[in-house]
Amino acid sequence: MEAFDINSIPQEKFEFVADRDIMHDKPLETKHVGYLRDAFRRFRRNKGSVVAAVIILLLVLFAIIVPFCTQYSVSYTDQMYYCAMPYNKAFENTSFWDGCKEVTQGKKTTRVFYAMGEESGHNAIKNQEYTVDDGNYTYRLNSIHKVGVIYKTLTPSEYEAIQEYQDKHDVQIIYPMVPTANRPTDATDKLDANYYFVTRSKGGKTEIVYGDDGWSITPAYGKYLVGETTNDGYTSKMRIEGDEGVTIDGEKYYYTYSRIAGAGYEVRVNYYEYYKYYHAEIARDGIKEPKFLLGCDSLGHDILTCLSSGARFSFIFAIVVAVVNMLVGAIYGSIEGYYGGKRDLIMERISDILSAIPMMIVITLLKYHMGGASHILVLFLSFFLTGWIGMASTTRMQFYRFKNQEYVLAARTLGAKDRRLMFKHIFPNAIGTLVTSCALVIPSMIYSEVSLTYLGIINLSTGNITSVGTLISSGQAVMSTFPHVALFPSLFLMLLMLSFNLFGNGLRDAFNPSLRGSEG
């Protein structure tokens, strides 16, 4: 192969290079990407962590907003609506989330619920649909209207106020009394005001007197107590159907709506209507009618209000404890890891001693010595006394890892002081691990707090404070019959734990400097 001779190239092939065409180093055309922006960019690539972050955000918004939107407070309770079913007005005409529960009852109980609807118009049996099986009836029972009417003793002023409310709103609250002879003889049934029809005792048990068809109760006449209207103080225009007066021995009598009881009156009131009256005229607390979106617990608390308030407390408590532990642990671990030697040895032994003390022992001793102190304070101190140790250990490990790196040695050679080396050069490289640890500590704190309140070791159900653990504990006793009481707080806790773990994994990968640029 012949050698190439540069002199053989024609002269016209050569041109002078203009000054403007001389090549120089070109400036970077891309924008500078900061540490946090780069971490956020990598976090977004983890779809599972992004979804978890959205769920956490929704749970936080639920805890912040709902307590201000619900008509109830944490301290609200009403035993009449014990374990009321979840009710959403949008699903009222369906068989789901309609405030009803499918039950199977015998003939006696079914007839009582049926009669309640006949008397007041508030049907406890939804749509009056029945399925009969071996003498038992299966139907959907409304958890609000199943209370029906109750016996209540009123003062003369209360009795008069309810009548005025009735006339003003054209609503029947007070219903006629039942003759003593028609009241059940059974110890439990005789306290039930819903037995307004004729009953009799048979075999020591209450038996309902039915019509010829085996279904209907006795006719309107004869089932209510009648007397002179001037004797019972009832002057309201609101009278139930059939109360047009009854002629007995030439005298006209009307239904009696109360019975003298000491200095007051014993009456039968429809609890649903009395509930609306009480909260509008007496309590004036903004409650218009009994509506429980997630139902009630076994103590009659509104689950939605208690769950959102308990979640808010859990978030605030866990974040405060995590931040305090992170600050103390980061400072303590930085000193250990940077200086090492005897200082590290002594501080590490102190940490070992504190970490060896079981959490239950700490809580028990604090409750014993602090006496009547707030359980929130006891809970905070018990988590703080040992909670910072894990953060300190993580920080110490990171300082040992980075303090002998070349960039740290170079900064020390240039005269950087210890404080600058610790918090300007070393600590930023450890912050990714610390942030991840802190994110994982928050669900751990919430889980521990829920466990302690669930077991009853810590009692937070005072005033306007409650806990998710208390709700779960309340639902445990009625799990087989009313699973919704424990379902919603358990679902909240499950979503929270799962989401925080996925979110923490995403943070760990995003804040790890060694992964920068590895995604391609």
C-alpha positions as CSV (number, residue, x, y, z in Angstrom):
1,M,0.0,0.0,0.0
2,E,1.4,3.4,-1.1
3,A,2.1,6.0,1.5
4,F,-0.2,9.1,1.3
5,D,1.7,12.2,0.1
6,I,0.2,15.4,1.5
7,N,2.0,17.4,-1.2
8,S,-0.1,15.7,-3.8
9,I,-3.2,17.6,-2.7
10,P,-4.1,20.5,-5.0
11,Q,-3.6,24.0,-3.5
12,E,-7.1,25.0,-4.4
13,K,-8.4,22.5,-1.9
14,F,-7.0,24.4,1.0
15,E,-8.9,27.4,2.6
16,F,-8.0,29.8,5.5
17,V,-10.0,29.3,8.6
18,A,-11.9,32.4,9.7
19,D,-11.4,33.6,13.3
20,R,-15.0,33.0,14.1
21,D,-14.7,29.3,13.2
22,I,-12.0,28.5,15.6
23,M,-13.3,25.9,18.1
24,H,-13.5,26.8,21.7
25,D,-15.0,25.0,24.8
26,K,-18.7,25.4,24.6
27,P,-20.7,26.4,27.8
28,L,-23.1,23.8,29.2
29,E,-26.5,24.3,27.6
30,T,-28.5,22.4,30.3
31,K,-29.7,23.9,33.5
32,H,-28.1,23.2,36.9
33,V,-30.0,20.4,38.7
34,G,-30.0,20.8,42.5
35,Y,-29.9,17.9,45.0
36,L,-33.6,18.1,46.0
37,R,-34.8,18.5,42.4
38,D,-32.7,15.6,41.3
39,A,-34.1,13.5,44.2
40,F,-37.7,14.5,43.3
41,R,-37.0,13.6,39.7
42,R,-35.9,10.1,40.7
43,F,-38.8,9.7,43.2
44,R,-41.3,10.4,40.4
45,R,-40.0,7.4,38.4
46,N,-41.1,5.0,41.2
47,K,-44.8,4.7,40.4
48,G,-45.6,2.6,43.5
49,S,-44.1,5.3,45.8
50,V,-46.0,8.1,44.0
51,V,-49.3,6.2,44.5
52,A,-48.4,5.7,48.1
53,A,-47.7,9.4,48.5
54,V,-51.1,10.3,47.0
55,I,-52.8,7.9,49.4
56,I,-50.9,9.4,52.4
57,L,-51.9,12.9,51.2
58,L,-55.6,11.9,51.0
59,L,-55.4,10.4,54.5
60,V,-53.8,13.5,55.8
61,L,-56.5,15.7,54.1
62,F,-59.2,13.4,55.6
63,A,-57.7,13.9,59.1
64,I,-57.5,17.7,58.6
65,I,-60.8,18.5,56.8
66,V,-63.4,16.0,58.0
67,P,-63.5,17.1,61.7
68,F,-64.5,20.5,60.6
69,C,-67.2,19.3,58.2
70,T,-69.1,16.7,60.2
71,Q,-72.0,17.8,62.4
72,Y,-70.8,15.7,65.3
73,S,-68.0,16.0,67.8
74,V,-65.8,13.4,69.4
75,S,-67.6,13.8,72.7
76,Y,-71.0,13.1,71.1
77,T,-72.6,9.9,72.0
78,D,-76.1,8.4,71.8
79,Q,-76.7,4.9,73.1
80,M,-80.0,4.7,71.3
81,Y,-78.1,4.5,68.1
82,Y,-75.7,1.8,69.4
83,C,-73.8,0.3,66.4
84,A,-75.9,2.2,63.8
85,M,-75.2,1.1,60.3
86,P,-73.4,3.3,57.7
87,Y,-75.9,5.6,55.9
88,N,-75.4,7.6,52.7
89,K,-78.4,9.3,51.3
90,A,-77.3,8.7,47.8
91,F,-77.7,5.0,48.3
92,E,-81.0,5.2,50.2
93,N,-83.0,3.3,47.6
94,T,-80.5,0.5,47.3
95,S,-79.5,-2.4,49.5
96,F,-76.0,-1.0,50.1
97,W,-74.9,1.8,52.4
98,D,-78.5,2.5,53.2
99,G,-78.4,2.4,57.0
100,C,-80.0,-1.0,57.1
101,K,-78.8,-4.4,58.2
102,E,-80.2,-7.7,57.0
103,V,-81.7,-9.6,60.0
104,T,-83.7,-12.8,60.6
105,Q,-86.2,-12.5,63.4
106,G,-89.2,-14.4,64.7
107,K,-92.8,-13.5,64.3
108,K,-93.1,-11.5,67.5
109,T,-90.1,-9.2,66.9
110,T,-91.1,-8.7,63.3
111,R,-94.6,-7.7,64.2
112,V,-93.3,-5.1,66.7
113,F,-91.2,-3.5,64.0
114,Y,-94.1,-3.6,61.6
115,A,-96.4,-2.0,64.1
116,M,-93.8,0.8,64.8
117,G,-94.2,1.8,61.1
118,E,-97.9,1.6,61.3
119,E,-98.1,4.0,64.2
120,S,-95.5,6.6,63.3
121,G,-94.9,6.2,59.6
122,H,-91.2,5.7,60.1
123,N,-90.8,2.2,58.8
124,A,-88.1,0.2,60.5
125,I,-88.5,-2.6,58.0
126,K,-87.3,-1.3,54.7
127,N,-89.9,-1.4,51.9
128,Q,-92.0,-3.8,53.9
129,E,-90.4,-6.8,52.1
130,Y,-90.2,-10.1,54.0
131,T,-88.7,-13.5,53.3
132,V,-90.2,-16.2,55.5
133,D,-88.2,-19.3,56.3
134,D,-89.4,-21.8,58.9
135,G,-91.5,-19.2,60.8
136,N,-88.6,-16.7,60.8
137,Y,-88.6,-13.5,58.7
138,T,-85.6,-12.1,56.9
139,Y,-85.6,-8.4,56.0
140,R,-83.5,-5.3,56.0
141,L,-83.9,-3.4,59.3
142,N,-83.3,0.4,59.5
143,S,-80.9,1.0,62.3
144,I,-82.2,4.5,62.9
145,H,-86.0,3.9,63.0
146,K,-85.7,0.5,64.8
147,V,-85.7,2.5,68.1
148,G,-89.3,3.6,67.5
149,V,-90.9,5.3,70.5
150,I,-89.6,5.4,74.1
151,Y,-91.0,6.2,77.5
152,K,-89.7,9.5,78.8
153,T,-90.4,11.6,81.9
154,L,-90.7,15.4,81.2
155,T,-91.1,18.4,83.4
156,P,-94.2,20.5,82.8
157,S,-92.1,23.2,81.0
158,E,-90.4,20.5,78.8
159,Y,-93.8,19.0,78.0
160,E,-95.2,22.3,77.0
161,A,-92.1,23.2,74.9
162,I,-92.4,20.0,72.9
163,Q,-96.1,20.7,72.1
164,E,-95.2,24.2,70.9
165,Y,-92.5,22.7,68.6
166,Q,-95.0,20.1,67.3
167,D,-97.5,22.8,66.4
168,K,-94.8,25.0,64.8
169,H,-93.4,22.3,62.6
170,D,-96.5,20.1,62.1
171,V,-94.7,17.0,63.4
172,Q,-95.9,14.3,65.8
173,I,-93.4,13.7,68.7
174,I,-95.6,12.7,71.5
175,Y,-97.8,9.6,71.0
176,P,-100.8,8.4,73.1
177,M,-100.1,6.4,76.2
178,V,-100.9,2.6,76.5
179,P,-103.4,1.2,79.0
180,T,-101.6,-0.5,81.8
181,A,-103.6,-3.7,81.1
182,N,-102.2,-3.8,77.6
183,R,-98.6,-3.4,78.6
184,P,-96.5,-6.5,78.4
185,T,-95.8,-8.4,81.7
186,D,-92.3,-9.5,80.7
187,A,-89.7,-7.6,82.7
188,T,-87.9,-6.4,79.5
189,D,-90.9,-5.9,77.2
190,K,-92.8,-3.8,79.7
191,L,-90.2,-1.1,79.4
192,D,-90.5,-1.1,75.6
193,A,-92.9,1.7,74.6
194,N,-93.4,0.2,71.1
195,Y,-96.0,-2.3,72.5
196,Y,-98.9,0.1,72.0
197,F,-101.2,-2.7,70.8
198,V,-103.0,-5.3,72.9
199,T,-100.8,-7.9,74.5
200,R,-101.3,-10.8,76.9
201,S,-99.2,-13.0,79.1
202,K,-98.9,-16.6,78.1
203,G,-96.5,-19.0,79.7
204,G,-94.8,-16.2,81.4
205,K,-94.0,-14.5,78.1
206,T,-95.6,-11.6,76.3
207,E,-97.8,-12.5,73.4
208,I,-99.3,-10.1,70.9
209,V,-103.0,-10.3,70.2
210,Y,-103.5,-10.5,66.4
211,G,-106.4,-10.0,64.2
212,D,-108.2,-12.7,62.3
213,D,-105.6,-12.7,59.5
214,G,-102.8,-13.6,61.9
215,W,-100.9,-10.5,60.9
216,S,-102.8,-7.4,61.9
217,I,-102.8,-6.0,65.4
218,T,-105.9,-5.0,67.2
219,P,-108.0,-2.1,65.7
220,A,-107.2,1.5,66.5
221,Y,-110.0,1.8,69.1
222,G,-109.0,0.2,72.4
223,K,-105.3,0.1,72.0
224,Y,-104.6,3.6,73.5
225,L,-105.5,5.0,76.9
226,V,-108.4,7.4,76.7
227,G,-109.5,10.1,79.1
228,E,-110.4,13.8,79.5
229,T,-108.1,16.1,77.6
230,T,-107.9,18.4,80.6
231,N,-106.2,15.8,82.8
232,D,-103.0,15.2,80.8
233,G,-102.0,18.8,79.9
234,Y,-101.9,18.0,76.2
235,T,-103.2,20.9,74.2
236,S,-101.3,20.5,71.0
237,K,-103.2,20.4,67.7
238,M,-101.1,17.4,66.6
239,R,-103.2,14.3,67.2
240,I,-102.7,11.0,65.6
241,E,-105.2,9.5,63.2
242,G,-108.3,8.2,64.9
243,D,-108.2,10.6,67.8
244,E,-111.6,12.2,67.1
245,G,-113.1,11.4,70.4
246,V,-114.6,8.2,71.8
247,T,-118.1,8.2,73.4
248,I,-118.3,6.0,76.5
249,D,-121.4,6.0,78.6
250,G,-122.5,9.2,77.0
251,E,-119.2,11.0,77.7
252,K,-116.7,11.9,75.1
253,Y,-113.1,10.9,75.7
254,Y,-109.9,11.5,73.8
255,Y,-106.5,9.7,73.7
256,T,-104.4,10.4,76.7
257,Y,-100.9,11.6,75.7
258,S,-99.3,11.6,79.1
259,R,-99.5,10.2,82.6
260,I,-98.7,12.0,85.8
261,A,-95.3,10.9,87.2
262,G,-94.4,12.7,90.3
263,A,-93.9,16.4,89.5
264,G,-93.8,15.7,85.8
265,Y,-95.3,13.7,83.0
266,E,-94.5,10.3,81.6
267,V,-94.9,10.3,77.8
268,R,-94.3,8.1,74.7
269,V,-92.1,10.0,72.3
270,N,-90.9,9.0,68.8
271,Y,-87.2,9.0,69.3
272,Y,-86.3,10.0,65.8
273,E,-88.4,13.2,66.0
274,Y,-87.5,13.9,69.6
275,Y,-83.8,13.6,68.5
276,K,-84.3,16.4,66.0
277,Y,-86.2,18.5,68.5
278,Y,-83.6,18.1,71.2
279,H,-80.6,19.1,69.1
280,A,-82.5,22.0,67.4
281,E,-84.2,23.5,70.5
282,I,-82.2,22.3,73.6
283,A,-78.6,21.4,72.6
284,R,-78.5,23.8,69.6
285,D,-75.4,22.1,68.4
286,G,-76.2,22.1,64.7
287,I,-77.2,18.5,64.5
288,K,-80.3,18.3,62.2
289,E,-81.0,14.6,62.1
290,P,-79.2,11.3,62.9
291,K,-77.0,10.7,59.9
292,F,-73.9,8.5,60.3
293,L,-71.9,8.1,57.1
294,L,-69.7,5.4,58.5
295,G,-72.1,4.3,61.3
296,C,-71.7,4.4,65.1
297,D,-69.5,2.4,67.4
298,S,-70.7,0.3,70.4
299,L,-70.8,3.4,72.6
300,G,-72.9,5.5,70.1
301,H,-70.1,7.6,68.8
302,D,-70.0,8.7,65.2
303,I,-67.3,6.6,63.6
304,L,-66.5,9.2,60.8
305,T,-65.9,12.0,63.4
306,C,-63.9,9.8,65.8
307,L,-61.8,8.2,63.0
308,S,-60.9,11.5,61.4
309,S,-60.1,13.1,64.8
310,G,-58.1,10.1,65.9
311,A,-56.2,10.1,62.6
312,R,-55.4,13.8,63.1
313,F,-54.1,13.2,66.6
314,S,-52.0,10.2,65.3
315,F,-50.4,12.3,62.5
316,I,-49.7,15.3,64.7
317,F,-48.3,13.2,67.5
318,A,-46.1,10.9,65.3
319,I,-44.7,13.9,63.3
320,V,-43.9,15.9,66.5
321,V,-42.2,12.9,68.1
322,A,-40.3,11.9,64.9
323,V,-39.0,15.5,64.4
324,V,-37.9,15.8,68.0
325,N,-36.2,12.4,67.9
326,M,-34.6,13.2,64.6
327,L,-33.1,16.5,65.9
328,V,-31.8,15.0,69.1
329,G,-30.6,11.8,67.4
330,A,-28.9,13.6,64.6
331,I,-26.9,15.9,66.9
332,Y,-26.1,13.0,69.3
333,G,-25.0,10.7,66.5
334,S,-23.0,13.4,64.7
335,I,-20.9,14.0,67.8
336,E,-20.4,10.2,68.2
337,G,-19.5,9.5,64.6
338,Y,-17.3,12.6,64.0
339,Y,-15.1,12.5,67.1
340,G,-15.0,8.8,67.8
341,G,-12.7,7.5,70.5
342,K,-13.5,7.7,74.2
343,R,-16.3,10.2,73.5
344,D,-18.0,7.8,71.2
345,L,-17.5,4.9,73.6
346,I,-19.1,6.6,76.5
347,M,-22.0,8.0,74.5
348,E,-22.6,4.6,72.9
349,R,-22.8,2.9,76.3
350,I,-25.4,5.4,77.4
351,S,-27.5,4.6,74.3
352,D,-27.1,0.8,75.0
353,I,-28.4,1.2,78.5
354,L,-31.4,3.3,77.5
355,S,-32.3,1.0,74.5
356,A,-32.3,-2.0,76.8
357,I,-35.2,-0.7,78.8
358,P,-38.5,-2.2,77.5
359,M,-41.1,0.3,76.3
360,M,-43.8,-1.1,78.6
361,I,-41.6,-0.6,81.6
362,V,-41.0,3.0,80.7
363,I,-44.8,3.6,80.2
364,T,-45.7,1.8,83.4
365,L,-43.1,3.8,85.5
366,L,-44.2,7.1,83.9
367,K,-47.9,6.4,84.6
368,Y,-47.1,5.4,88.2
369,H,-44.9,8.4,89.0
370,M,-46.7,11.0,87.1
371,G,-50.1,10.1,88.6
372,G,-52.9,12.1,87.1
373,A,-50.8,13.6,84.3
374,S,-52.1,13.6,80.8
375,H,-51.8,10.3,79.0
376,I,-50.6,12.3,76.0
377,L,-47.6,13.6,77.9
378,V,-46.9,10.1,79.2
379,L,-47.0,8.7,75.7
380,F,-44.8,11.5,74.3
381,L,-42.1,11.0,77.1
382,S,-42.1,7.2,76.7
383,F,-41.5,7.5,72.9
384,F,-38.9,10.3,73.3
385,L,-36.8,8.7,76.0
386,T,-35.7,5.9,73.7
387,G,-37.0,6.9,70.3
388,W,-34.0,9.0,69.4
389,I,-31.5,6.2,69.8
390,G,-32.2,4.6,66.4
391,M,-31.8,7.9,64.7
392,A,-28.5,8.6,66.6
393,S,-27.2,5.1,65.6
394,T,-28.0,5.8,61.9
395,T,-26.3,9.2,62.0
396,R,-23.2,7.8,63.7
397,M,-22.9,5.1,61.1
398,Q,-23.1,7.6,58.2
399,F,-20.5,9.9,59.8
400,Y,-18.1,6.9,60.1
401,R,-18.7,6.2,56.5
402,F,-18.0,9.7,55.1
403,K,-15.7,11.5,57.5
404,N,-12.5,10.0,56.0
405,Q,-13.6,10.7,52.4
406,E,-11.2,12.7,50.2
407,Y,-13.4,15.7,50.0
408,V,-13.7,15.9,53.8
409,L,-9.9,15.6,54.2
410,A,-9.4,18.3,51.5
411,A,-11.8,20.6,53.4
412,R,-9.9,20.0,56.6
413,T,-6.6,20.7,54.9
414,L,-8.0,24.0,53.7
415,G,-8.8,25.0,57.3
416,A,-12.5,24.1,57.6
417,K,-13.6,23.9,61.2
418,D,-15.3,20.9,62.8
419,R,-18.8,22.4,62.8
420,R,-18.5,23.1,59.0
421,L,-17.1,19.7,58.3
422,M,-19.9,18.0,60.3
423,F,-22.9,19.9,59.0
424,K,-21.8,21.2,55.6
425,H,-19.8,18.4,54.2
426,I,-20.7,15.1,56.0
427,F,-24.3,15.6,57.2
428,P,-25.8,16.4,53.7
429,N,-24.6,12.9,52.5
430,A,-26.4,11.3,55.5
431,I,-29.6,13.2,55.1
432,G,-31.1,10.8,52.6
433,T,-30.8,7.9,55.0
434,L,-32.1,10.1,57.9
435,V,-35.1,11.3,55.9
436,T,-36.0,7.7,54.9
437,S,-35.6,6.6,58.6
438,C,-37.8,9.5,59.7
439,A,-40.5,8.6,57.1
440,L,-40.5,5.1,58.4
441,V,-40.5,6.2,62.0
442,I,-43.8,8.0,61.6
443,P,-45.9,4.9,60.7
444,S,-44.1,3.0,63.5
445,M,-45.1,5.7,66.0
446,I,-48.7,5.6,64.8
447,Y,-48.8,1.8,65.0
448,S,-47.3,1.8,68.5
449,E,-49.8,4.5,69.7
450,V,-52.7,2.6,68.1
451,S,-51.5,-0.7,69.8
452,L,-51.3,1.0,73.2
453,T,-54.7,2.6,73.0
454,Y,-56.2,-0.7,71.6
455,L,-54.9,-2.6,74.6
456,G,-56.1,0.1,77.0
457,I,-52.7,0.8,78.4
458,I,-53.1,4.4,77.3
459,N,-56.5,6.0,77.4
460,L,-57.0,8.9,75.0
461,S,-60.8,8.8,75.0
462,T,-61.3,12.0,77.0
463,G,-62.9,15.2,76.0
464,N,-62.5,15.9,72.3
465,I,-59.6,13.4,71.8
466,T,-59.8,9.8,70.7
467,S,-57.6,7.2,69.0
468,V,-57.9,4.8,66.1
469,G,-56.9,2.0,68.5
470,T,-59.9,2.9,70.8
471,L,-62.2,2.5,67.8
472,I,-60.8,-0.9,66.9
473,S,-61.1,-2.0,70.5
474,S,-64.7,-0.9,70.5
475,G,-65.5,-2.9,67.4
476,Q,-63.8,-6.1,68.7
477,A,-66.7,-6.9,71.0
478,V,-69.3,-6.7,68.2
479,M,-67.2,-8.0,65.3
480,S,-69.5,-10.9,64.5
481,T,-72.7,-8.8,64.4
482,F,-71.5,-5.3,63.4
483,P,-68.2,-5.7,61.6
484,H,-68.3,-2.1,60.2
485,V,-67.4,-0.7,63.7
486,A,-63.8,-2.2,63.4
487,L,-63.7,-2.3,59.6
488,F,-63.2,1.4,58.9
489,P,-60.4,2.1,61.5
490,S,-58.7,-1.1,60.5
491,L,-58.8,-0.2,56.8
492,F,-57.4,3.3,57.7
493,L,-54.5,1.7,59.6
494,M,-53.8,-0.8,56.9
495,L,-53.7,1.8,54.1
496,L,-51.5,4.0,56.3
497,M,-48.9,1.3,57.1
498,L,-48.7,0.0,53.5
499,S,-48.5,3.5,52.0
500,F,-45.8,4.7,54.3
501,N,-43.6,1.7,53.7
502,L,-43.8,2.1,49.9
503,F,-43.3,5.9,50.3
504,G,-40.2,5.3,52.5
505,N,-38.7,2.9,50.0
506,G,-39.1,5.6,47.3
507,L,-37.5,8.2,49.5
508,R,-34.6,5.9,50.2
509,D,-33.9,5.4,46.6
510,A,-34.4,9.1,45.7
511,F,-32.1,10.6,48.4
512,N,-29.4,8.0,47.9
513,P,-26.5,10.0,46.1
514,S,-24.9,6.7,44.9
515,L,-27.9,6.1,42.6
516,R,-27.7,9.4,40.9
517,G,-27.6,8.9,37.1
518,S,-28.0,5.1,37.4
519,E,-31.5,5.2,35.9
520,G,-30.2,6.1,32.5
